[in-house]
Every structure is written in structure tokens, then in C-alpha cells.
Amino acid sequence: MKLHQPSFRRLLSRPSTLWSAALPRVSRSTIACGDITSARLFSKYPQRQYAAVSAADLQFGQPVHETHPHILNPGELTLGITAQEYADRRAALVDLLPQGAVVVLHAASLQYKSGAVFYPYRQESNFFWLTGWEEPEAVAVIQKTGSRTGDYTFKLFVQPKNPRDEQWSGYRNGVQAAEDIFNADEAYSIDGMGSLLPDILNGATSIYADAQPAEKTSKSSLLDMFSAKTSWPSRTPLYPIMNRLRAIKSPAEVANMRRAGQISGRAITDAMRRPWTREKDLHAFLDYQFTVNGCEGSAYIPVIAGGERANCIHYTVNNNVFREGEFILVDAGGQYGTYITDISRTWPVTGRFTAAQRDLYEAVLTVQRNSVSLCRQNARMSLEDIHGVTVRGLIDALRSIGFDVSNANIDQLFPHHVGHYIGLDVHDCPGYSRRELLRPGHCVTVEPGVYVPDDERWPSHFRGMGVRIEDSICVGETEPYILTTEAVKEVADIEALRA
């Protein structure tokens, strides 16, 4: 079977049957020290010939380059991310663990809307970040075997190929592909996990794993296994270590997020050019534009809010109509290679700002621009610090247009934080502190908002207005890298779209 070339690490760690069955067993440390080269290893011994089958003639549960060259480039395991980067991520994780540690990760379960109707599958983020595997009913095991970078073994327990099941539920990657494409050192059917995994854990000095969701499956559940066995080391949460690794994005990850931001920003700007009557029509337009222009779809259910409905921060029913004199507030973004973008824009239904709309909008925009400018390492600020700057800026800006506002009541107009981390998830790396000083590779949102209730405490001409302006940003050393710049936000630019 001719599949992806194994990664350099796998080529030197365990000869594949795709290459030769007559190779000697040589330790990874021997090769890593330079005592033997791959050229000597393969030239010294006679090689057996095998019939080859092109991977393009096979079917897998997710795209590979041979079957989907229109999606994946050579060497990529998932969109924009190479097999080598996945191997490097596992090595970086193992470098942070004690000797003899074992990491156990469980794939996400398929979620059902009702009865037999299921939602599109979404892999658990840490599992995906370490493996690239996009199927349920899987367990990944990573064991530290030495003190040097790359001293680990990677095992996958997955669903085997089954023609009858695949006829009904779609193709699977299978056990062989787990080794030959996803570079597992060993791969097994998920049916064998119950007998094989305990032997691995018996030799562990420490076990890192996170709690499995309650929606467990019969074949791959770890809940019963961990609760029934008491002689293993106590389980240590994995997510704090994963947060440290995932919070700083690689150039490939940033490129995926920039592509998502570019596609999404253009779609939102295109929406501003058009008149809209119904929220659901604008919702459908954005979903379509994200997908047809290269994203996998929307990263989250968008907010499409007209008028005072913008004051409901997570308004997502999107079933009302727009009226002249109101704002349209959109919070939407696509996902590319599972990496997301997060954008909020506000514009008038008519395409032209009234005096009051302009004053409130400009107040928020001025503060947003300043807060975005602080997303750089040499500012020596955290998201929490930028939130404080944003609050003070909004108080000053709102006072200048007639609001009686102070630290004591600003949360009635600005009730949420200015930003959050983004990446594979819209709120990425849950539990990662907003007090961490921002460093190059951190990716965050900056999204000040003002939501004015119909209340006599506030100036009458602003009541019922909601304005939020949000960009996705990658932190740089000396300046921010705005990932969503195609979504226009200057008053003159917005008005010019419908001139």
C-alpha cells in the first residue's frame, strides 16, 4: 500500500512494512546519536518487493493529499498543518513531562440532535492538536521513554475498517492509516483497548488525562477503566500543560487564522454593501460566503441583531427584521483548518450614520483602536491590563458625548471582558489566565462594546443602541498583526460602500 511518506521521526524510529520486513531492530537512541544512518540501514539488508496500491484509490475518513489534492498540499496532515508539525507538538508535550509519564487522550463523542440525527462531528481540541485525527471512537496514548526531545512512543486505538459499517456511516481511516499516515508507532483496533491499555499504564510513573465527557461510548470509554483500577498513579489533569503549548501559535496556525479572517472579513464587508430586511437572510448570506470562499463553514452561531436586540450579547435566534434608523450588529466568523476567526461589526441599516449613531460608534471605535495597538510584546500588558485600559477609555469617551458614567456603573453599559484567546476554539485554552503577559504568537480578540438600554439614566438619543467592534489579533513583538483587517470599520469606509 503506497500512502504518505512516513515522517522523518517515524522513518528512523520503527521501519514500516511499507518499506521492508527484513530490517534489523535498531534503537532510536543509536540512530539519534549518529551511529547509523538511514542510508546504511536500508542498503545493508536485502529489500523485499511489495505490490503497491496508490492511496488515491483508497477511501479514508478524512481528506489526505492523495485523495483530496484540492484541499491538502503534500506533507499536510490537516489543512495547513504538516505531519511533522504534529510530531513536533507531541515532542514538545513530552518535554514538559517527567520520565515515564503516560498521556491518555480520548476523542470526542459524536453528538446527536435527536434520535438518529447527529450533528457534524467535531474532534476534541487537544486530541486534534496532537494527532490530526478527525474520527470518534479513538484513544491516543503518548509515553515518555527518554530524556531527549523525541523520546516518546505514540499509540492510537481507532475504529478498524469495516465495509458494512462504512456503507451506512461513511468511510473510516482504519488502523493501518493510523500508522502509515498519522505516524503512530503502533495502532490497534479500539476493541482491544481494554486489554492493551492497562499494560501500558501499569508501567507509568504518572498519568496525564482529562475527565472524559459524560456522553461516553461503549468501546472507548476510559471512565470505568480509571475508576476501577486503584494501583495506577493518580491522574493529573492534562489541560494546564496543553494550554501552555496551544496558547502560543505556530506560523502555520497563524496563517490558518489569517486565512479565516481574510475570508470572513471580506464576506462581512460585502454584506455591508447590501440592503437587508431580515436577520435570517443576512445570517444565511454569511454562512454561504464563508463556505463558498474556502472556510469549512461558520466557526460559531452568529449574532445578527437589529436595533435594541444588539443589547443581548449572545442573541442568536436571528429571526426578526431590520428597521430604518437602527443599527445592525453582526458577530460572526468562519473556520479554516478548524482554526477560527471572531469578528464583530456594527453599521446602520440605511448605510449612513445618523448624528447620534456616529457619536456612539466613534466613541467605541476610538477605544477599540487604542486597545488593539497594545497587543504587542513591548507594551508589557496582559489581556486583563488591556481590559482596564479599555474601561477607562470608554468612560472618558462616553462622558464626552453626554453619558453620566463612572467606574461604579460602566458595567451597565459594558458588561463583558474586552477579549479572549482564540485558536482551535472561539474561547481557546479554557483556564489559561488573562493575566499572562502577551507574547508573540498569542492570538486574542479585542471587542469593546456599549449597550444602551431604554432607560432614563442615559441620553435619550442613544437609548436602544448597541455597538460592538471586534477584531482577531496575533500579538507581535513591536506591533499587532490584525487578522481581520478586510472587515471595514471606519465610518467613511462603511458609508462609501453604499454611496
C-alpha positions in Angstrom: 0.0 0.0 0.0 1.5 3.3 -1.0 0.5 6.0 1.4 2.0 9.2 2.8 5.8 9.1 3.3 6.4 8.5 7.0 7.7 11.4 8.9 11.5 11.6 9.5 11.0 10.6 13.1 8.9 7.5 12.2 11.4 6.5 9.5 14.2 6.4 12.0 12.2 5.0 14.9 10.4 1.9 13.5 10.7 0.6 10.0 7.3 0.3 8.3 6.2 -2.7 6.5 5.7 -0.3 3.6 9.5 -0.2 3.3 10.9 -3.6 4.3 10.2 -6.5 6.5 13.9 -7.5 6.6 15.3 -4.6 8.6 17.1 -5.2 11.9 15.8 -3.8 15.2 17.9 -0.7 16.0 17.2 1.5 19.0 16.1 5.1 18.4 18.9 6.4 20.6 21.5 4.6 18.4 20.2 6.3 15.3 19.8 9.7 17.1 23.4 9.6 18.2 24.5 9.2 14.6 25.9 5.6 14.9 23.9 4.5 11.9 22.3 6.4 9.0 19.1 5.7 7.2 21.1 5.1 4.0 23.2 2.3 5.7 20.1 0.9 7.4 18.3 0.4 4.1 21.3 -0.5 1.9 22.9 -3.1 4.0 20.0 -5.6 4.0 18.1 -7.1 1.1 14.7 -5.5 0.5 11.6 -7.4 -0.2 9.4 -6.2 -3.0 5.7 -5.4 -2.4 2.8 -4.7 -4.7 1.8 -1.0 -4.2 -1.7 0.5 -4.2 -2.0 4.2 -4.6 -3.7 5.9 -1.7 -5.7 7.8 -4.3 -7.5 4.5 -5.0 -8.5 4.1 -1.3 -11.0 5.8 0.9 -10.3 7.4 4.3 -12.5 9.0 6.9 -10.9 12.4 6.3 -9.0 14.1 3.5 -5.4 13.0 2.7 -3.3 14.6 -0.1 -3.7 11.7 -2.4 -7.5 11.7 -2.3 -8.0 15.4 -1.8 -5.1 17.3 -3.5 -7.5 20.2 -3.9 -7.6 20.6 -0.1 -4.2 19.3 1.2 -0.8 20.0 0.0 1.9 17.3 0.0 3.0 16.7 3.6 0.0 18.2 5.2 -2.0 16.0 7.6 -4.8 18.6 8.0 -5.4 21.8 6.2 -2.2 24.0 6.6 -0.6 21.7 9.2 2.1 19.2 8.3 2.6 15.7 9.8 6.0 17.0 11.0 4.3 19.8 13.0 2.0 17.3 14.7 5.1 15.1 15.6 6.8 18.2 16.9 3.8 19.1 19.1 3.9 15.7 20.7 7.6 16.1 21.3 7.0 19.5 22.9 4.4 18.0 25.2 6.7 15.1 26.3 9.5 17.6 27.0 7.3 19.1 29.8 6.6 15.7 31.4 8.5 13.6 34.0 10.3 10.5 33.0 7.9 7.5 32.5 4.8 9.7 32.2 1.9 8.5 30.0 -0.6 10.8 28.4 -4.1 9.4 27.6 -6.5 11.4 25.4 -10.0 10.5 24.4 -11.6 11.5 21.1 -14.8 13.5 21.3 -18.1 11.5 21.0 -20.5 12.0 18.2 -23.3 14.3 19.4 -26.9 13.7 18.5 -29.5 16.4 17.8 -32.4 14.0 18.3 -32.9 10.3 17.7 -30.6 9.1 15.0 -30.0 12.7 13.7 -26.4 13.7 14.5 -24.5 16.9 14.4 -21.4 17.4 12.2 -18.5 15.7 14.1 -16.0 18.0 15.9 -12.9 16.4 17.4 -11.8 17.3 21.0 -9.4 20.1 20.6 -6.4 18.7 22.5 -6.8 15.3 20.8 -6.9 17.1 17.4 -3.9 19.4 18.2 -1.7 16.4 19.0 -2.9 13.9 16.3 -4.8 15.5 13.5 -7.3 12.5 13.7 -10.8 13.6 13.0 -12.9 10.5 13.9 -14.7 9.5 17.1 -14.1 6.2 19.0 -10.4 6.8 19.4 -7.8 6.9 22.2 -4.3 8.3 21.9 -1.5 7.3 24.2 1.8 9.1 24.4 4.5 7.7 26.6 7.8 9.4 27.5 10.7 6.9 27.0 13.8 9.1 27.5 15.3 12.4 28.3 15.9 13.8 24.8 13.4 15.6 22.6 11.6 12.9 20.5 12.0 10.2 23.1 8.4 9.0 23.2 6.1 6.4 21.7 2.7 7.3 20.2 -0.1 4.7 20.1 -3.6 5.1 18.6 -6.6 2.9 19.3 -9.1 3.5 16.5 -12.1 2.1 14.7 -11.0 -0.6 12.1 -12.1 -0.5 8.5 -15.5 -2.2 8.2 -17.2 -2.2 4.8 -20.7 -2.8 6.2 -20.5 0.0 8.8 -18.8 2.3 6.3 -21.7 1.7 3.8 -24.0 3.2 6.3 -21.9 5.8 8.3 -19.2 6.9 5.9 -15.5 5.9 5.4 -13.0 5.3 8.2 -9.3 5.9 8.3 -8.6 2.5 9.8 -5.8 1.0 11.8 -3.3 0.8 9.0 -3.7 4.5 8.2 -3.2 5.4 11.8 0.4 4.1 11.4 1.2 4.9 7.8 -0.5 8.4 7.5 -0.8 9.6 11.1 2.6 8.3 12.2 1.5 6.3 15.2 4.3 4.0 16.3 1.7 1.3 17.0 -2.0 1.3 16.2 -4.8 -1.1 17.3 -8.5 -1.6 17.0 -10.4 0.3 19.6 -11.9 -3.1 20.6 -8.6 -4.1 22.0 -8.1 -1.1 24.2 -9.5 -2.7 27.3 -6.8 -5.4 27.3 -3.8 -3.4 26.0 -4.0 -0.1 27.7 -3.8 -1.4 31.3 -0.4 -3.0 30.4 0.8 0.4 29.3 -0.5 2.2 32.4 1.0 -0.4 34.7 4.4 0.8 33.9 3.6 4.5 34.1 5.2 6.8 36.8 2.5 9.3 36.2 -0.7 9.5 34.2 -1.9 12.7 32.5 -5.5 12.8 31.3 -8.6 15.0 31.5 -12.0 14.0 32.5 -14.0 12.3 29.7 -17.3 13.9 28.8 -20.4 12.1 30.3 -21.5 11.1 26.8 -19.3 8.0 26.8 -19.3 5.3 24.2 -19.2 1.6 24.9 -16.0 0.8 23.1 -13.6 3.6 24.1 -14.7 4.9 27.5 -11.9 5.5 29.9 -14.2 6.3 32.8 -14.7 2.8 34.0 -11.1 1.9 33.5 -9.7 4.7 35.6 -12.3 4.4 38.3 -11.9 0.6 38.6 -8.1 0.5 38.9 -6.5 1.8 42.1 -2.9 0.7 41.8 -2.0 3.2 39.0 -0.6 6.6 39.8 -3.3 9.2 40.5 -4.5 11.0 37.4 -3.0 14.5 36.8 -5.0 17.0 34.7 -3.5 17.4 31.2 -5.2 20.7 30.2 -2.9 23.1 32.1 0.1 21.8 30.1 -1.8 21.8 26.9 -2.9 25.4 27.4 0.7 26.4 27.8 1.6 24.7 24.5 -1.5 25.8 22.5 -1.7 29.4 23.7 1.4 30.4 21.6 0.5 29.7 17.9 2.9 28.5 15.3 3.4 30.3 12.0 1.2 27.7 10.3 -1.6 28.2 12.8 -1.4 31.9 12.4 -1.6 31.5 8.6 -4.8 29.4 9.0 -6.3 32.1 11.3 -5.3 34.8 8.9 -7.0 33.0 6.0 -10.2 32.6 8.1 -10.0 36.3 9.0 -9.5 37.3 5.4 -12.4 35.3 4.0 -14.7 36.3 6.8 -13.8 39.9 6.8 -14.4 40.1 3.0 -17.8 38.5 3.5 -18.9 40.9 6.2 -17.7 43.9 4.2 -19.7 42.5 1.2 -22.7 42.3 3.5 -22.4 46.0 4.4 -22.8 46.9 0.7 -26.3 45.4 0.5 -29.6 46.4 2.0 -31.1 43.9 4.4 -34.7 43.4 5.6 -34.5 40.1 7.7 -31.9 38.9 10.1 -32.1 35.4 8.9 -31.3 36.4 5.3 -28.1 38.1 6.5 -27.3 35.0 8.6 -27.7 32.8 5.5 -25.6 35.1 3.3 -22.6 35.0 5.7 -22.8 31.2 6.2 -22.8 30.8 2.4 -20.0 33.3 1.8 -17.7 31.8 4.4 -18.1 28.3 2.9 -18.0 29.1 -0.8 -14.9 31.2 -0.4 -12.8 28.5 1.4 -13.8 28.1 5.0 -15.3 24.9 6.3 -18.3 26.9 7.5 -19.1 29.2 10.4 -17.0 28.9 13.5 -20.0 29.5 15.7 -23.7 30.5 15.6 -23.5 34.2 14.5 -25.2 37.1 16.2 -27.3 39.0 13.6 -29.1 41.7 15.7 -31.1 44.6 14.6 -31.8 47.6 16.9 -32.2 47.0 20.6 -31.6 43.3 20.1 -27.9 44.1 19.9 -28.1 44.7 23.6 -28.5 40.9 24.1 -24.8 40.0 23.8 -25.4 36.4 22.6 -28.6 37.0 20.6 -28.5 34.1 18.1 -32.2 33.4 17.1 -31.8 35.9 14.3 -35.5 35.8 13.4 -36.5 39.5 13.4 -36.5 42.3 10.9 -34.3 45.4 10.5 -35.9 48.8 10.6 -34.7 52.2 9.3 -32.8 54.2 11.8 -31.5 51.2 13.6 -28.0 49.6 13.8 -27.2 46.1 12.5 -24.7 44.3 14.8 -23.0 41.2 13.4 -20.7 38.9 15.4 -19.6 36.2 13.0 -16.6 34.3 11.6 -15.6 31.3 9.6 -13.2 28.5 10.4 -10.3 27.3 8.2 -8.5 24.1 9.0 -10.5 24.0 12.3 -8.9 27.4 13.3 -11.4 30.2 13.8 -11.8 33.9 13.5 -14.0 36.2 15.5 -15.3 39.5 14.1 -17.9 42.0 15.3 -19.1 44.9 13.2 -21.9 47.4 13.6 -23.4 49.5 10.8 -26.6 51.5 10.1 -29.5 49.7 8.4 -29.6 52.5 5.8 -25.8 52.5 5.2 -25.5 56.1 6.6 -25.0 57.1 10.2 -27.3 59.5 12.0 -25.6 62.1 14.2 -26.3 60.0 17.3 -25.2 56.8 15.7 -22.0 58.4 14.6 -21.1 59.8 18.0 -21.7 56.5 19.8 -19.9 54.4 17.1 -16.9 56.7 17.0 -16.6 56.6 20.8 -16.3 52.8 20.7 -14.1 52.8 17.7 -11.6 55.2 19.2 -11.2 53.0 22.2 -11.0 49.8 20.1 -8.2 51.2 18.0 -6.2 52.1 21.1 -6.7 48.7 22.7 -5.7 46.9 19.6 -2.5 48.9 19.5 -1.5 47.5 22.9 -1.4 43.9 21.6 2.4 43.7 21.3 5.1 42.3 23.5 6.9 45.6 24.1 3.7 47.1 25.7 4.2 44.5 28.5 0.5 44.1 29.0 -1.9 41.2 29.6 -5.5 40.9 28.4 -6.5 41.9 31.9 -4.4 45.1 31.6 -5.9 45.9 28.2 -9.3 45.4 29.7 -8.6 48.1 32.3 -7.3 50.5 29.7 -10.5 49.8 27.7 -12.8 50.5 30.6 -11.1 53.8 31.4 -11.2 54.8 27.7 -14.9 54.0 27.4 -15.7 56.1 30.5 -13.9 59.1 29.1 -15.3 58.7 25.6 -18.9 58.3 26.8 -18.6 61.2 29.2 -17.6 63.4 26.2 -20.9 62.6 24.5 -23.1 63.2 27.5 -23.2 59.9 29.5 -23.1 60.2 33.3 -20.8 57.2 33.7 -18.1 56.1 36.1 -16.3 53.1 37.4 -19.3 52.4 39.5 -21.7 51.9 36.7 -19.7 51.3 33.5 -20.6 47.6 33.7 -24.2 48.5 33.0 -23.1 49.6 29.5 -20.0 47.4 29.0 -20.7 44.1 30.9 -18.2 41.8 29.3 -14.4 41.5 29.1 -12.6 43.2 26.3 -11.1 40.0 24.9 -10.3 36.3 25.0 -7.8 33.9 23.4 -8.7 32.3 20.1 -7.3 29.4 18.1 -8.9 26.0 17.5 -11.7 27.2 19.8 -13.6 30.5 19.9 -12.7 30.8 23.6 -9.3 29.0 23.3 -7.4 27.3 26.0 -10.1 27.4 28.8 -8.4 28.1 32.1 -5.4 30.0 30.6 -5.1 33.2 32.6 -5.9 36.6 31.1 -3.2 37.9 33.4 -0.4 36.3 31.3 1.8 39.0 29.7 1.1 38.9 26.0 3.9 37.4 23.9 4.4 36.9 20.1 2.1 34.1 19.0 -0.7 34.8 21.4 -3.9 35.3 19.4 -6.7 37.3 21.1 -9.8 39.3 20.4 -10.3 43.0 21.2 -14.0 43.8 21.4 -15.2 46.8 23.4 -18.9 47.3 23.2 -21.5 49.7 24.5 -25.1 48.5 25.0 -27.5 51.3 26.0 -30.8 50.1 27.5 -34.0 52.1 27.1 -33.6 53.7 30.5 -33.9 57.3 31.6 -30.4 57.2 33.2 -28.9 57.5 29.7 -29.2 60.2 27.0 -32.5 59.7 25.1 -30.9 59.8 21.6 -28.7 56.8 22.4 -31.2 54.6 24.1 -31.7 51.2 22.4 -28.4 51.3 20.6 -25.8 48.5 20.8 -22.3 48.8 19.3 -19.6 46.2 19.3 -16.4 46.4 17.3 -14.2 43.3 17.4 -11.0 42.1 15.6 -8.9 39.0 15.9 -5.2 39.8 16.5 -1.9 38.0 16.7 0.5 39.6 19.1 3.8 40.7 17.7 7.0 42.0 19.2 6.5 45.6 18.3 3.1 45.8 16.7 -0.1 43.8 16.5 -0.9 41.7 13.4 -4.6 42.2 12.7 -6.0 39.0 11.2 -9.4 40.5 10.2 -8.4 43.7 8.5 -10.7 43.1 5.5 -13.8 43.8 7.6 -14.0 47.6 7.3 -14.8 49.7 10.4 -14.1 53.3 9.7 -17.3 55.4 9.3 -16.2 56.8 5.9 -15.4 53.4 4.6 -18.8 52.0 5.7 -20.7 54.8 4.2 -18.7 54.6 0.9 -19.9 51.0 0.4 -23.4 52.2 -0.3 -22.7 55.6 -1.7 
